[in-house]
């Protein structure tokens, strides 16, 4: 895993944790905010986030 992938995974975990703290829809709102500045194709990042969220539960 590259350093950039490591940073992406850390960011994804923090988005999931922060989103859960903000209640229903929190992960999606934070995801969209992050994607607006980082990811040209939000669907790729959404898939990554969903995978992390599923592994956590």
URCOR-V784546 format. One record per run of one state. SS is the DSSP state (H for helix, E for strand, L for the rest). FROM is the first residue (numbers start at 1). TO is the last residue. If there is no record, write none. Layout:
# URCOR-V784546
SS/FROM/TO  SS/FROM/TO
This chain:
# URCOR-V784546
L/1/2  H/3/21  L/22/25  H/26/38  L/39/41  H/42/56  L/57/57
